[in-house]
Amino acid sequence: MRSIEIAPATWAVLDDEDYERLQEYTWFLSSKGYAYRKENGKRIFMHRDVMAEQLEWRKGRWQIHHLDENKLNNVRRNLYVTDVGYHTQTHNSKYNNSRGRSMRICGSLRGEQRQTF
């Protein structure tokens, strides 16, 4: 596990294999607390960059969820691909386990299929 400085005294954590590829970029901290870089006038978020292989083959809109909810912890085992609806429910306080219901995880980097309710 390695760290990349995003802002003074602010570091993002990621796996060694991703560090080698991503350390060459200049990273910034978004107003919502995510690490991002700039490419051709667009923001490329670190967690989406790390999970790019998982997002390439999926059709539709997908979100990356940080299991520990630390937006700067971009270690692969902490990131899961989930559909937009369940991701929204996870972060919406009225759905946060208030009905005994938790997020459906549609897949991870390791290709596991998990569903929890």
N, C-alpha and C positions, 0 to 999 in steps of 0.2 A: 504494500500500500504506500502511495506517495501523495504529496501535497503540492498544489500550485497556488501561488499567491494571486488573489483576485483584486484585492484592494489592501491598503495598509492594515496590517494585523488581521486580515481576513483571508482564509485559506479554504480551498476546495480539496476534498480527498477523493482519490480514485485509484483503481488497480494499476499495478506496474505496467501491464501491457498497454493500457490506455494512456498512461503518463508519457510513454515514449512517443506516441503519436500526437498528443495534444499539448505538450510542453512548449512546442515551438511557437504557439500563438500567444498573442496578448489577450488576456481575459479581463472582463469587467464584471461589476456587480449590478444587477438590475434593481430597479426600485422595489421589486417584489422579493428580492433576496436570492435570485438565481444567478449562476455564473454563465456568462455568454461571451462570444467573440463576434467580431464583425467580418463579413465576407460579402463582397459585391453589394454593399449597402444594406445587407440583411443581418439580423441577429441570429446566430446559431447557438442555441443553449447547450451547455455541456452535457446535461443528462440525456438530451435527445441525440447528441453526437455519439455518446457512449453506446446508446441503444439503437443506432442507425440501422444496423443489420436486421434487427427485429422489426423495425418499422417499414423497411423496404418492401417486404413481401406481403404485408398486410394491406388490404383495401379498406377504405373508409377513414374515419377520423379516430385516432388513438391517442391516449395520454400516457405519459410516463409517471408512475407513482413512486415517491420515495417512502419506503416502508416505515422508516423511523421519523419521517416528516422533516428531516434536516435537508434543506434544499441544496446544501453544499456537500452532502455525502453522496458522491456519485460512484461509489463502489458497486460493481455489477450485482452482487447479491442483495443490495439494498434497493434495486430498481426493478419495477415490474411494468409491463405493458398492460393497460386496461382500457376498456371502452369508455367513451366520454361520459355516458350516463352514470355508470357506477362510480367513476372517478369524481364526478360532480357531487353525487350523493355522499361519498366518503368525506368530502370537505364541507358539506352543508350541515350545519349543526342540527337541523331538525331531523336528519336522517342518520346521524352518527350513532349507530347502535341503539337508537331510541325505541326501535321496534324489534330489537333482537336481530337486526339485519346488518351484515357487514359487507364489505366490497367484494365483488366478483373479480377475481384476477384471471385474465384471459390467457396469459402466457408470460413466461419469463425468458431471460437470456438463455437459460439452460434448456428451454423448450418444454418445461413442465407445464402441465395443464392443471390449474387449481381453481376450485370454486368453493367459496365459503359463504354461508348464509346464516 
